[in-house]
Amino acid sequence: MPRPDELELALEQHSSGAAVLRVIGEVDLATVSEMERALAASSSSSLFVVDLTECTFLDSSALHALLSAATNAGDADGFVIVAPEGGVRRLLDIAGAAPSVPIHATVAEAVEAHARSG
């Protein structure tokens, strides 16, 4: 596990076939390019989930990267963010991210919502 001020990214395959990018630690101006590369390398699965459950900090550059990736994904239901209650979720709520990209509390909830919509 990284120190709180470091970033670790893990791209995983969910049992449903969804690609899940786990973001662990802090995403700020110093680390956002790593996250941008991981977002750009997103798989061709029908659902790409950015799991911010273990993300401890997200600055405006990281928020911009997430919203840009959601826009570039094209399919509004194919790119989702997981952010349970806490500081990162509050930032997403205050920034008004939800109209641009679906936000769920868990990966399971995101996968289930995608299955219902498609």
C-alpha positions in Angstrom: 0.0 0.0 0.0 1.4 3.4 -0.9 2.0 6.2 1.6 -1.0 8.5 1.8 0.8 11.1 -0.4 1.6 8.6 -3.1 -0.5 7.2 -5.9 -1.0 3.5 -6.9 -3.1 2.5 -9.9 -4.4 -1.0 -10.5 -6.3 -2.0 -13.6 -8.4 -5.1 -12.9 -11.0 -7.2 -14.6 -14.3 -7.6 -12.7 -16.1 -11.0 -12.9 -18.8 -9.2 -15.0 -16.2 -8.3 -17.6 -16.0 -4.6 -16.6 -12.6 -3.0 -16.4 -11.9 -1.5 -13.0 -9.2 1.1 -12.4 -8.5 1.2 -8.7 -7.1 4.6 -7.6 -5.2 4.3 -4.3 -3.7 7.4 -2.5 -3.6 11.0 -3.7 -4.2 12.4 -7.2 -2.9 15.9 -7.6 -0.9 17.9 -10.1 2.2 15.8 -9.4 0.5 12.5 -10.1 -2.4 13.3 -12.4 -0.5 12.4 -15.5 -0.2 8.8 -14.3 -3.9 8.6 -13.9 -4.5 10.2 -17.3 -2.3 7.5 -18.9 -4.3 4.8 -17.2 -7.6 6.4 -18.2 -6.4 6.7 -21.8 -5.4 3.0 -21.9 -8.8 2.0 -20.8 -10.0 -1.3 -22.2 -12.6 -2.0 -24.8 -15.0 -3.4 -22.3 -18.5 -2.1 -22.3 -18.1 -0.7 -18.8 -15.0 1.1 -17.4 -15.2 1.8 -13.6 -12.9 4.2 -11.9 -12.9 3.1 -8.3 -12.0 5.9 -5.9 -12.8 4.0 -2.7 -9.1 4.1 -1.6 -8.4 7.5 -3.1 -7.5 9.9 -0.2 -7.2 13.2 -2.1 -8.4 14.5 -5.5 -7.5 18.0 -6.7 -9.0 20.0 -9.5 -6.5 18.6 -12.1 -7.7 15.1 -11.2 -11.3 16.1 -11.4 -10.7 17.5 -14.8 -8.9 14.3 -15.9 -11.9 12.2 -14.8 -14.5 14.4 -16.5 -12.5 14.6 -19.7 -12.1 10.8 -19.7 -15.9 10.4 -19.2 -16.5 12.8 -22.1 -14.0 11.0 -24.3 -15.6 7.6 -23.5 -18.7 8.8 -25.4 -21.1 6.2 -23.9 -22.6 7.9 -20.9 -23.3 4.5 -19.2 -20.0 2.9 -20.1 -17.8 5.1 -17.8 -18.7 5.3 -14.1 -17.0 6.4 -10.9 -17.2 4.7 -7.6 -16.8 7.0 -4.7 -18.3 6.1 -1.3 -19.1 8.8 1.3 -16.1 10.9 2.3 -14.0 13.8 1.1 -13.5 12.6 -2.5 -17.3 12.0 -2.9 -18.0 15.5 -1.5 -15.7 17.0 -4.0 -17.4 15.2 -6.9 -20.8 16.3 -5.5 -19.8 19.9 -5.0 -18.2 20.0 -8.5 -21.5 18.7 -10.0 -19.8 15.7 -11.6 -22.9 13.5 -11.4 -24.7 14.9 -14.5 -21.6 14.1 -16.6 -20.8 10.7 -15.2 -22.7 8.2 -13.0 -21.3 7.9 -9.5 -21.9 4.9 -7.3 -21.0 3.8 -3.8 -19.5 0.4 -4.7 -18.2 -1.4 -7.8 -21.0 -4.0 -7.4 -23.6 -1.2 -7.4 -22.0 0.3 -10.6 -21.9 -3.1 -12.4 -25.5 -3.8 -11.4 -26.8 -0.4 -12.6 -25.0 -0.9 -15.9 -26.5 -4.4 -16.3 -30.0 -2.9 -15.7 -29.5 -0.1 -18.2 -28.1 -2.2 -21.0 
